[in-house]
């Protein structure tokens, strides 16, 4: 469970506690009225258990706060969408999961992307994407139609060449030098990065390995100022609350300031490319 999701659950629990106290009910009294075990009220108020819509209906009914029910339900649904198990997302196929990203990305006009060890999805070549998606499926034991999924990722890649979207990528130097694919695939990928760095609507920054930086915790993507997304091995986490997005924006701003651009960025790419050419 991400800290962002847990913080949101705790905030909802605090609201439920305030509603209960305003109704002058103890936790045990409310549990008795709702027909619950006496510990459930505490778990809901501390965010250790996520409330169902039925839980919220009973809470508001017995606390005489039914006017607050629609907002509480909307908040709970938003938290559920923040954290979605990848296996659940991929039941309909990994290609469909990639299409969800494509739909979100196509709508947004301004994209900010930070990666540590991998080339961002929309900048990946077909061969690099095939390796990455195949190995991810094997590692997580998630069924995947790799060929169809790669084709959708290639459609995502066309977004940097169409419309009026603007892409600001900040990539750590490790993503250039780490052997995330065979040498011939890495060479092709780095050559494509050189090409993409010259596109009008692409701003590609590379964070030098020796640059002073925060301890990076995760890779992420910010679309406009409306949505931030990150992935773990088991879950996709999507954040839409302004306070959450602001955290990722601050981290992005830090790395964008220590990154190098233009000819300096291309020099780092060429340096990594020469190492793979020697292999």
Helices and strands as residue ranges (DSSP letters): H 3-22, H 27-34, H 40-45, H 53-62, G 66-68, H 69-82, E 83-85, H 86-89, G 90-92, H 94-107, E 110-115, G 121-123, H 126-140, H 146-157, G 158-161, E 166-172, H 174-177, H 183-196, E 202-207, E 220-223, E 227-231, E 235-239, H 242-258, H 262-277
